[in-house]
Amino acid sequence: MQVSGSVISNSVLYDPAGTDNVSNREVVKITNTTKGLAGTTSQSATVAARGFGSIQVVCRSSHTNSDDPIVFPGEPGAAHQHDFFANTSTDAFSTDASLAGRPTTCSRPGDTAAYWTPTLLNNGRRVVPDRVIAYYRTSRIPDITSIRPFPRGLKMIAGSATATASNPQPTRITNWNCGDGVQGTATVPASCPNDPLRLRIEFPNCWDGRNLDSADHKSHMAYAGANGARGCPASHPVAVPALSLNFRWKISGSLSGVRLSSGGVHTGHADFWNSWKQRVQAQLVRDCLNAGRICTSKIADAPKP
């Protein structure tokens, strides 16, 4: 699948007005809030250190099933079990049109994207997720003003469902820990007595500018700064937000019986389908990421990036 037109044209990256069912009122609200105007209470934005910006979204679990509309489109029940967040309509038959404007479980109503990850099992029983915290950041991009919103319909997978203990994936992409933070390990802790168990998945933030998906659902994307490079590689020149998904589960006692529906704990991965309200996403990218601001969630107990 390819995007028509220039890779940096407004028609590709900013979605023409009137196509995403978002009112001018909502757009103005986002703009005012991210500029930190006095009197706003739903969200906050503070000036970040030079060269860093962040958007935070907190989403509750929506539903669970064995669908995967990216890997097995139109084939209900063909995948391992997943837990879905944000867009409440995601299933095997999802399309850009069906996802557009549907209800969301997220703190930001403009985030109608689809996020999903393998179901967490504890001694064979599903553990209902507490929430996912999505961070959209400016990671490893020297010129943060060059970051563009995800194009409508972009799909990608981060992590690996085939990783094993003897062939693990990098912890910079997938890791486990208790509570919040970026760092973690390839395996789950022995227990998390005071904090939720957390699985962090880091998505690539450089796009090839043409393809909304690829055969392996990864090749059209790349990580900025890979192999010591500065910013995005020439093969993937368009900088997009660095999305990390932090899935959280509250589990008491030993975690020795924890595994994922995709296999062992080394198989952590997640899927993202961009069905944001594009005008809202574009303004958040402009007013938070491009401006070097930290825009936190309206959820009072959500951690700051």
C-alpha positions as CSV (number, residue, x, y, z in Angstrom):
1,M,0.0,0.0,0.0
2,Q,1.3,3.4,-0.9
3,V,0.6,7.0,-0.1
4,S,0.0,9.2,-3.1
5,G,1.6,12.5,-3.5
6,S,4.7,14.1,-1.9
7,V,5.9,12.4,1.3
8,I,5.9,15.8,3.1
9,S,2.8,17.4,1.5
10,N,0.0,18.5,3.7
11,S,-2.4,16.2,1.9
12,V,-0.4,13.2,3.1
13,L,0.7,14.1,6.5
14,Y,-1.9,16.5,7.8
15,D,-5.1,15.2,6.4
16,P,-7.4,17.7,4.7
17,A,-10.1,19.3,6.9
18,G,-13.4,17.6,6.9
19,T,-12.1,14.0,6.5
20,D,-11.6,13.0,10.1
21,N,-14.9,14.1,11.7
22,V,-13.3,16.4,14.3
23,S,-14.9,19.7,15.1
24,N,-13.1,23.0,15.1
25,R,-14.0,23.3,18.7
26,E,-12.0,20.2,19.6
27,V,-9.0,21.4,17.6
28,V,-9.1,24.8,19.3
29,K,-9.3,23.1,22.7
30,I,-6.2,21.0,22.0
31,T,-4.3,24.1,20.8
32,N,-5.2,26.2,23.8
33,T,-4.3,23.5,26.2
34,T,-1.0,22.6,24.7
35,K,0.1,26.2,24.8
36,G,-0.5,26.2,28.5
37,L,-3.1,28.9,28.7
38,A,-4.3,29.7,32.2
39,G,-7.4,28.0,33.4
40,T,-7.1,24.7,31.6
41,T,-7.5,21.6,33.7
42,S,-8.0,18.7,31.3
43,Q,-4.4,18.6,30.1
44,S,-1.2,20.4,30.8
45,A,1.9,21.5,28.8
46,T,5.1,22.8,30.2
47,V,8.1,24.0,28.3
48,A,10.6,21.1,28.0
49,A,14.3,21.1,27.8
50,R,15.5,22.2,24.4
51,G,15.2,19.4,21.8
52,F,12.7,17.3,23.7
53,G,8.9,17.1,23.4
54,S,6.4,14.5,24.6
55,I,2.7,13.7,24.3
56,Q,1.1,11.3,26.9
57,V,-2.1,9.4,26.5
58,V,-3.6,7.0,29.0
59,C,-6.0,4.3,27.6
60,R,-8.0,1.7,29.4
61,S,-8.4,-1.9,28.1
62,S,-11.3,-2.1,25.6
63,H,-11.8,-5.8,24.7
64,T,-10.0,-9.1,24.0
65,N,-10.2,-11.6,21.2
66,S,-8.0,-13.7,18.9
67,D,-8.0,-11.3,16.0
68,D,-5.1,-9.4,14.4
69,P,-6.3,-7.0,11.6
70,I,-2.7,-6.3,10.5
71,V,-1.3,-9.8,10.3
72,F,-4.6,-11.7,9.6
73,P,-7.0,-9.2,8.1
74,G,-10.5,-10.6,7.6
75,E,-9.6,-13.8,9.5
76,P,-11.4,-13.8,12.9
77,G,-9.8,-16.1,15.5
78,A,-6.6,-16.7,13.4
79,A,-4.2,-15.1,15.9
80,H,-3.2,-15.7,19.5
81,Q,-5.3,-13.8,22.0
82,H,-4.8,-10.0,22.1
83,D,-5.9,-7.2,24.4
84,F,-7.1,-4.1,22.6
85,F,-6.9,-0.5,23.7
86,A,-8.1,2.9,22.5
87,N,-10.4,2.3,19.5
88,T,-13.3,0.2,20.7
89,S,-14.2,-1.3,17.3
90,T,-10.9,-3.0,16.4
91,D,-11.4,-6.5,15.1
92,A,-10.3,-8.8,12.2
93,F,-12.4,-6.8,9.7
94,S,-11.2,-3.3,10.7
95,T,-10.4,-0.8,7.9
96,D,-9.4,2.8,7.9
97,A,-13.0,3.7,7.3
98,S,-14.4,1.5,10.1
99,L,-11.9,2.8,12.6
100,A,-12.4,6.5,11.8
101,G,-14.3,8.4,14.5
102,R,-15.2,5.5,16.6
103,P,-15.3,5.7,20.4
104,T,-12.0,5.5,22.4
105,T,-11.0,4.4,25.9
106,C,-8.2,7.1,25.9
107,S,-7.8,10.2,28.0
108,R,-7.5,12.2,24.8
109,P,-10.7,11.9,22.8
110,G,-8.8,12.5,19.6
111,D,-6.8,9.3,20.0
112,T,-9.0,6.8,18.2
113,A,-6.0,4.8,17.1
114,A,-5.9,1.0,17.6
115,Y,-3.3,-0.5,19.9
116,W,-3.0,-4.2,20.8
117,T,-0.7,-6.6,22.5
118,P,-0.7,-10.3,23.4
119,T,-2.8,-11.2,26.4
120,L,-0.9,-11.7,29.6
121,L,-1.6,-15.0,31.4
122,N,-0.8,-15.9,35.0
123,N,-0.8,-19.6,35.6
124,G,-2.9,-20.0,32.5
125,R,-5.6,-17.4,33.4
126,R,-6.0,-14.0,31.6
127,V,-4.9,-11.0,33.6
128,V,-7.1,-7.9,32.8
129,P,-4.8,-5.0,31.9
130,D,-4.9,-2.0,34.2
131,R,-4.1,0.4,31.3
132,V,-1.6,1.3,28.6
133,I,0.3,4.6,28.8
134,A,1.2,5.8,25.3
135,Y,4.1,8.2,24.9
136,Y,4.8,10.1,21.7
137,R,8.3,11.6,21.9
138,T,11.0,13.3,19.9
139,S,13.6,10.6,20.6
140,R,16.9,10.7,18.6
141,I,15.7,13.3,16.1
142,P,18.2,16.3,16.0
143,D,15.7,18.7,14.5
144,I,12.4,18.2,16.3
145,T,10.7,20.7,14.1
146,S,11.1,18.1,11.3
147,I,8.8,15.5,13.0
148,R,5.6,14.9,11.1
149,P,2.3,13.2,12.3
150,F,1.8,9.6,11.4
151,P,0.0,9.4,8.1
152,R,-3.6,8.2,8.1
153,G,-3.7,4.4,7.9
154,L,-0.1,3.7,8.9
155,K,0.3,0.2,10.4
156,M,3.3,-1.2,12.2
157,I,4.5,-3.9,14.6
158,A,7.3,-3.5,17.2
159,G,8.8,-6.4,19.0
160,S,8.9,-10.1,18.0
161,A,6.5,-12.9,18.6
162,T,9.2,-15.4,17.8
163,A,11.9,-14.3,20.2
164,T,13.2,-16.8,22.8
165,A,15.4,-16.9,25.9
166,S,18.3,-18.1,23.7
167,N,17.5,-15.5,21.0
168,P,16.1,-12.5,22.8
169,Q,15.2,-9.2,21.4
170,P,16.9,-6.0,22.4
171,T,15.7,-4.5,25.7
172,R,15.7,-1.1,24.1
173,I,12.7,-2.3,22.0
174,T,11.0,-4.6,24.5
175,N,11.5,-4.8,28.3
176,W,9.8,-5.7,31.6
177,N,9.9,-3.9,34.9
178,C,7.8,-2.9,37.9
179,G,6.2,0.6,37.6
180,D,7.2,3.2,35.2
181,G,10.4,4.2,33.5
182,V,12.3,3.3,30.3
183,Q,14.8,0.7,31.5
184,G,13.9,-2.9,32.1
185,T,15.0,-6.5,31.5
186,A,14.2,-9.3,29.0
187,T,12.3,-11.3,31.6
188,V,9.7,-10.4,34.2
189,P,10.7,-9.6,37.7
190,A,10.2,-12.1,40.5
191,S,7.4,-10.0,41.8
192,C,6.0,-6.4,41.8
193,P,4.8,-5.9,45.4
194,N,4.3,-2.1,45.2
195,D,3.8,-1.3,41.5
196,P,2.1,-2.8,38.4
197,L,4.0,-5.1,36.2
198,R,4.9,-3.1,33.1
199,L,5.8,-4.3,29.5
200,R,7.3,-1.5,27.4
201,I,7.3,-1.7,23.6
202,E,9.3,1.0,21.6
203,F,8.2,1.6,18.0
204,P,10.4,2.9,15.2
205,N,10.1,6.6,14.4
206,C,11.4,6.9,10.8
207,W,9.1,6.2,7.9
208,D,10.1,5.5,4.3
209,G,7.6,8.1,3.1
210,R,5.7,5.8,0.7
211,N,4.3,2.6,2.2
212,L,1.6,2.5,4.9
213,D,2.5,-1.1,5.6
214,S,5.0,-3.8,4.4
215,A,5.0,-7.6,4.1
216,D,6.6,-8.0,7.5
217,H,4.8,-4.9,8.9
218,K,8.2,-3.5,9.9
219,S,10.4,-2.8,6.8
220,H,8.6,0.5,5.9
221,M,9.8,1.8,9.3
222,A,13.2,2.3,11.0
223,Y,14.6,3.4,14.3
224,A,16.3,6.8,14.4
225,G,19.9,6.6,15.6
226,A,20.3,3.0,14.7
227,N,24.0,1.8,14.3
228,G,25.2,5.2,15.6
229,A,23.5,7.2,12.9
230,R,22.3,10.7,13.5
231,G,18.5,11.0,13.1
232,C,16.7,9.0,10.4
233,P,18.5,7.0,7.7
234,A,18.3,8.0,4.1
235,S,16.1,5.0,3.3
236,H,13.5,6.2,5.8
237,P,13.8,10.0,5.7
238,V,10.5,11.1,7.3
239,A,10.7,11.5,11.1
240,V,7.5,10.6,12.9
241,P,6.7,10.5,16.7
242,A,8.6,7.9,18.7
243,L,5.7,5.9,20.1
244,S,6.3,3.7,23.2
245,L,3.4,1.7,24.7
246,N,3.7,0.9,28.4
247,F,1.2,-1.9,29.2
248,R,0.4,-2.3,33.0
249,W,-1.1,-5.2,34.9
250,K,-1.7,-5.4,38.7
251,I,-0.6,-8.8,39.9
252,S,0.1,-9.7,43.5
253,G,2.5,-12.4,44.6
254,S,5.0,-14.4,42.5
255,L,5.2,-13.7,38.8
256,S,6.8,-17.1,38.0
257,G,3.6,-18.2,36.3
258,V,3.4,-15.2,33.9
259,R,3.6,-15.7,30.2
260,L,2.2,-14.1,27.0
261,S,-0.4,-15.7,24.8
262,S,2.2,-15.5,22.0
263,G,4.5,-17.7,23.9
264,G,7.0,-17.0,26.7
265,V,7.8,-13.6,28.2
266,H,10.4,-13.0,25.5
267,T,7.8,-12.7,22.8
268,G,6.6,-9.2,23.8
269,H,5.3,-7.2,20.9
270,A,2.5,-4.7,20.0
271,D,0.6,-3.5,17.0
272,F,-0.3,0.1,16.0
273,W,-2.8,1.2,13.4
274,N,-3.0,5.0,13.0
275,S,-6.7,6.0,13.1
276,W,-6.2,9.1,15.2
277,K,-8.3,12.1,14.3
278,Q,-5.7,13.5,12.0
279,R,-6.2,17.2,12.7
280,V,-5.9,16.6,16.5
281,Q,-2.8,14.6,16.0
282,A,-1.3,17.2,13.7
283,Q,-1.8,20.0,16.2
284,L,-0.4,17.9,19.1
285,V,2.7,17.2,17.1
286,R,3.1,20.8,16.2
287,D,2.3,22.3,19.6
288,C,4.1,19.6,21.7
289,L,6.7,17.8,19.8
290,N,7.8,20.4,17.3
291,A,7.7,23.1,20.1
292,G,9.7,21.0,22.6
293,R,6.9,20.8,25.2
294,I,5.8,18.0,27.5
295,C,2.1,17.6,27.2
296,T,0.8,15.3,29.9
297,S,-2.4,13.3,30.3
298,K,-5.5,14.6,32.0
299,I,-5.5,11.5,34.2
300,A,-4.3,12.8,37.6
301,D,-2.3,9.7,38.6
302,A,-0.5,9.2,35.3
303,P,3.3,9.6,35.5
304,K,5.1,12.3,33.7
305,P,7.4,11.2,30.9
